[in-house]
Amino acid sequence: MKPNIFNVSDARLAAKKRMPKIMFDYIDGAAGDEYTCEQNTSVLDRIRLQPRVFINVENRSLKKNFLEQQWDLPFGIAPMGMCNLTWPGADQMLASAATRYNIPLGLSTMASSNIETTWDRAGERAWFQLYVGQSEEIAFDMVQRAETCGYETLILTVDVPMVALRPRERRNGFQAPLRIGPKQFFDFATHPQWSIRTLLTGVPKVANNEGSDNNKGEKFVRNESRGKVDWRFLDRLRDRWKGNLVIKGVLSPEDAVTIKNAGADGLYVSNHGGRQLDSAPTAIEMLPIIRRAVGESFPIIFDSGVRNGEGVVKALAYGADFVMLGRALLYGIGGGGSQGLTAVIDLFIQQIDTALAQIGRTDINTIDKHVLVEKYASMVLER
Ligand SMILES: Cc1cc2nc3c(=O)[nH]c(=O)nc-3n(C[C@H](O)[C@H](O)[C@H](O)COP(=O)(O)O)c2cc1C
């Protein structure tokens, strides 16, 4: 059944209703008191765009060139682990959407589909996101697999030295692999729409742990420390990976400059959707500061808190070249499977397109600080 989704809040409510609490809280929840998560969206919401009149905006284009690829839209799919907990086959839906809409798909180390299957589904639209956990060997084994497939872009996520304490996950007893006690059983029993479908297809696994070639047969473990990654590792990875290397989870201008100087091809400004440090600044506040630090042309991807198309336009105006959507897409899937996902993506397209017309622009590539109401534009770099 096609869900009634007219904004991302509708999708979120539909997901909340259909999914067991433990699963909904896994995607919706955040670190600590969830302050940063809430602020990500409220700070974005407060930014004002400047409406303009008497400009012919009949024909508009949302196409964007980024990292040597031509995309049909200025946004893509953020890497997210264990998406199939939202709906069986969620990863497949995301890969189909990446192909249908010609947008990038971030495939997480922790995804429910593996590197090879995702390459078959989405081809060069897929970007592999790497976590380095308990051993470098496991990480380099995955890098090798991505290279063998033909992936051109590697995203190294560095903002999870430790998996943060997320109260909702702890309260609900969420863990990977899942353990089902009486509390979880009751939760599943009272959400039969999700449970029957998931039981029929089997409980999703971290798929990249299978098909590994590393000779110790080790697996990536979610709760192991990921704190070993240092600058020397970045150098080793840069030597090893010849494709585009993007570093995700950067919020410090000083780090941004060092990463640029170490030879990365791009930065991904993000606070992980507030899922890591609950006292971190909002990603949107740091974006113009980081843009200033790395200069006008260094590639920057942005995410964290985007819940509507105007948010995408604001991030581009603040200095991003490309925007990724996280929870917004999972709410769509959680509420209505592939139809819910399509509804959310279509909504973003309509919202961006409409906003473009309202602010007097016809080409998404022309978005700059001048589309902002002046008081918000003062700290943004002229590009
Ligand atoms: C359920 C879930 C799982 C995630 N898993 C990963 C992951 O495996 N790797 C990663 O780099 N980021 C992961 N993220 C963070 C997203 O890539 C992205 O930074 C975040 O969702 C953006 O915030 P937003 O969802 O509020 O827009 C995850 C986010 C969610 C919601």
Ligand as a Chemical Component Dictionary entry (heavy atoms), coordinates in Angstrom:
data_LIG
# 
_chem_comp.id                   LIG 
_chem_comp.type                 NON-POLYMER 
_chem_comp.pdbx_formal_charge   0 
_chem_comp.three_letter_code    LIG 
# 
loop_
_chem_comp_atom.comp_id 
_chem_comp_atom.atom_id 
_chem_comp_atom.alt_atom_id 
_chem_comp_atom.type_symbol 
_chem_comp_atom.charge 
_chem_comp_atom.model_Cartn_x 
_chem_comp_atom.model_Cartn_y 
_chem_comp_atom.model_Cartn_z 
_chem_comp_atom.pdbx_ordinal 
LIG C1  C1  C 0 20.806 3.555  11.074 1  
LIG C2  C2  C 0 22.050 4.302  10.728 2  
LIG C3  C3  C 0 23.211 3.601  10.485 3  
LIG C4  C4  C 0 24.378 4.290  10.132 4  
LIG N1  N1  N 0 25.488 3.570  9.836  5  
LIG C5  C5  C 0 26.591 4.217  9.370  6  
LIG C6  C6  C 0 27.713 3.485  8.912  7  
LIG O1  O1  O 0 27.717 2.261  8.926  8  
LIG N2  N2  N 0 28.768 4.189  8.457  9  
LIG C7  C7  C 0 28.800 5.566  8.415  10 
LIG O2  O2  O 0 29.789 6.160  7.977  11 
LIG N3  N3  N 0 27.740 6.273  8.845  12 
LIG C8  C8  C 0 26.639 5.639  9.296  13 
LIG N4  N4  N 0 25.546 6.358  9.678  14 
LIG C9  C9  C 0 25.577 7.834  9.589  15 
LIG C10 C10 C 0 25.091 8.310  8.218  16 
LIG O3  O3  O 0 26.006 7.988  7.206  17 
LIG C11 C11 C 0 24.885 9.822  8.205  18 
LIG O4  O4  O 0 26.079 10.455 8.576  19 
LIG C12 C12 C 0 23.760 10.277 9.136  20 
LIG O5  O5  O 0 22.675 9.394  9.045  21 
LIG C13 C13 C 0 23.309 11.678 8.746  22 
LIG O6  O6  O 0 22.373 12.184 9.651  23 
LIG P1  P1  P 0 20.789 12.170 9.384  24 
LIG O7  O7  O 0 20.397 10.748 9.273  25 
LIG O8  O8  O 0 20.215 12.818 10.584 26 
LIG O9  O9  O 0 20.564 12.945 8.129  27 
LIG C14 C14 C 0 24.367 5.691  10.048 28 
LIG C15 C15 C 0 23.198 6.402  10.316 29 
LIG C16 C16 C 0 22.044 5.716  10.637 30 
LIG C17 C17 C 0 20.792 6.495  10.879 31 
# 
loop_
_chem_comp_bond.comp_id 
_chem_comp_bond.atom_id_1 
_chem_comp_bond.atom_id_2 
_chem_comp_bond.value_order 
_chem_comp_bond.pdbx_ordinal 
LIG C1  C2  SING 1  
LIG C2  C3  SING 2  
LIG C2  C16 DOUB 3  
LIG C3  C4  DOUB 4  
LIG C4  N1  SING 5  
LIG C4  C14 SING 6  
LIG N1  C5  DOUB 7  
LIG C5  C6  SING 8  
LIG C5  C8  SING 9  
LIG C6  O1  DOUB 10 
LIG C6  N2  SING 11 
LIG N2  C7  SING 12 
LIG C7  O2  DOUB 13 
LIG C7  N3  SING 14 
LIG N3  C8  DOUB 15 
LIG C8  N4  SING 16 
LIG N4  C9  SING 17 
LIG N4  C14 SING 18 
LIG C9  C10 SING 19 
LIG C10 O3  SING 20 
LIG C10 C11 SING 21 
LIG C11 O4  SING 22 
LIG C11 C12 SING 23 
LIG C12 O5  SING 24 
LIG C12 C13 SING 25 
LIG C13 O6  SING 26 
LIG O6  P1  SING 27 
LIG P1  O7  DOUB 28 
LIG P1  O8  SING 29 
LIG P1  O9  SING 30 
LIG C14 C15 DOUB 31 
LIG C15 C16 SING 32 
LIG C16 C17 SING 33 
# 
